[in-house]
């Protein structure tokens, strides 16, 4: 956890050192307006801190960084279409959903409802396991544009619509329509050069089921606190 302290001090350093103007900033998390058919994208990596009882059981692959690619597409009437792909090699998670945004001065908000299909397969470390499921994520993002950088806060409700887990082709568990928990993310976006932006984030996941750790088949029926540090670049 000591290395995670750099994620606290690095944004402060960048905010003081960078003097670039962001009048036409290509922010991604901050709910900025998009023209119709305008395309915006971001690529990044998430570093996850597993609970101690899960970390003892986790294989190297399960604990691998969570890579992501996210896109936004401008639609009429202040709507946008959001899409994303996340993977830690053992698991793939695909998301698609609409957003509606509103800007009042430097303040902005966005309401979204994302749908996701995800699946995973693990045939190493003694595992021969598969999983597949559907999730949905109602979400609200609030942001403020400081002209040279932007800060956003995103709250998400995690709904597990369906979950099927298999071991050696034998179904071992099935779950449907469960409110699993939620997450709260804090993000800073800072200009680097031209239209390229650095995204730094910290997300608190508080949930009974965290899909990247599905292969642990945890039997704990309790909410888990899972911090996630995010580094990204807006393309």
Secondary structure as UniProt FT lines:
FT   HELIX           2..5
FT   HELIX           6..17
FT   TURN            23..24
FT   TURN            36..37
FT   STRAND          39..49
FT   HELIX           52..55
FT   TURN            56..57
FT   TURN            60..63
FT   STRAND          66..74
FT   TURN            77..78
FT   STRAND          79..87
FT   STRAND          91..104
FT   TURN            105..106
FT   STRAND          107..122
FT   TURN            125..126
FT   STRAND          129..145
FT   STRAND          149..167
FT   TURN            168..169
FT   STRAND          170..193
FT   TURN            194..195
FT   STRAND          196..207
FT   HELIX           211..216
FT   STRAND          224..234
//
